[in-house]
Amino acid sequence: MAHKKAQDVYRLRFVIPKEAVEAYETALEPHFGAFLCFLIEDGGPQDGMWMVDAYSDGPFDQAEVTAALSLAAQVAGIPEPELTVEHEAPRNWLAENLQSFPPIRAGRFFVHGSHWTDRPPVGSIPLLVDAATAFGSGEHQSTYGCLLALDQIGKEGAPITTGLGNALDMGCGSGILGLAMAKRWKIPVVATDIDEESVRVTRFNAQRNGVAHHMTIFPGDGFKTRAVKENGPYDVICANILARPLCSMARDLAAALAPGGRVILAGLLERQETMVRAAYQMQGLRLKRRIRLKPWVTLVLE
């Protein structure tokens, strides 16, 4: 079988308001094969804006793209954004990602990729998770903070002491937090995400970590999903998302928490802590622990 020769990759990057993203993706879709969009939350002048990366295999027609960008700006009613174009030679992204993902120790949890073949440290809880298309391989401060929080809850022996509890990984990404809870407590764990790819990756990771029988994994729109309610209430809820979604789901999350349960909130910057804490204090939850990994913070509530 003949293999298609890898082509150079071109990336077009620009920053626009959230309400303009759809217009720009529609205008550029004929010219680019992939889009990545990131919410900027750094406290700088572009805070709250969205960074868009458009990728093309091979050179793109600059005249056509310029016209498409101009049209998108008119449709969105915004000034044309400043553009940057970068060119990269073909690379084996998967191999590079795997090799750049060294094992991570977070308390008793030991996170490693499939390229790492040594024995896990004695007494550790190994989690096999490769860097992939879904977020969450342990190296980000938010994920790392959640693992540290779960490890501390395990040391305290509460709220799960009998092995009969129930846990929820809300916005599961790669499923790493759900895997950690299933391995640590051997309890039923619900893992859900609005992204279908995250659900696929979580199911794959649950199988390869030997905890698929403990986990119920499905796509859904947060606490609006019927299956999330039907499988509750939960002794532990992990939500590693973003500050604003965390605030908006505070009431529903508190309603899904079992008496005496714990909540782990992450994906928020230090400057957003007061806002998030206030939303949950209004629901009767109090701060038990704060884990700072600048500029991020992980909160444990009960």
C-alpha positions, 0 to 999 in steps of 0.5 A: 500500500502506498503511503501519502507523503506528509505535507508541510503544515501552515497555521493561520492565527488570530484573536477575535470575540467569541460571537465572531468565531462561527462566522470566521470558521464558516468563511475559512472552512473551504481553505483549512482542514482543522480549527482550534479555538482557545478562550484567553483567560490571562488577565491581559488586554485580550482576556475574554477573547478567543484565539483561533488557529486554522491549519492547512496541509500545504500552502493556501491561496492567500488572495482567497483567504484574505477575501474570506477574512474580510467577508467574515469581519463584515458579517461579524461586524468587527475590525479585521484582526491581526494575522500571523502565519507560521509554516512548519515542516512535516513532523510525527506529532503523536510520537513527539507528544508521547516522548514529551510526556514523562511520568507524573507523580501526584501523591499516590497517583502515578500517571504515565504514557504507553511509551513508559515500560518500567514498573510503577513505584511501589505503593503507587496507583498507576494511571495509563493515559497517553497524550491524545485528542481529549484534554487531560494527561496530568501535566496541566496544573489543573489536572495535577491539582485535582489528582492531589486533591483526590489523593488527600481525600483518600488519605482522610478516609472520607467521605468514602469509607465503605467502598459503597460510594458514588463519584462523578467526573463532570467534563471528563476530557480523557477520563483521568480523574474518573480513572483515578477515583475508580482505581482508588476506591473501586466504586461506581464512577460516572464520567461525562463530557459534551464532546463525543471525542472525549467520551470515546477517549475515556472509554478507551482509557477505562478499558486499558486501565482495567476499570471499565466495569466501574465506570459509566461513560456517556456524552451529555450537557452537564447536569441537564443530562438525565443520566447524570441525575439518575446515577446520583447523588454523588459522594465525590464530584470532580469538575475540571472545567472553566470558572464561568461554567463552574459558577453557572452549574453551582446550584445543580452540582450542589443538588447532586452531591450526597450529604457529607460529600466533597467537590473538587473544582478546577480550571480556574485562575487565582483571580477567579477564585472569589467568584467561584467560591461565592457561587458555591457558598450560596449553595451551602458549600464551604471551602475545605482546602485550596491547592495553588499551582500558579496561576491556577487554583484547585478548590475542595469544598464540602 
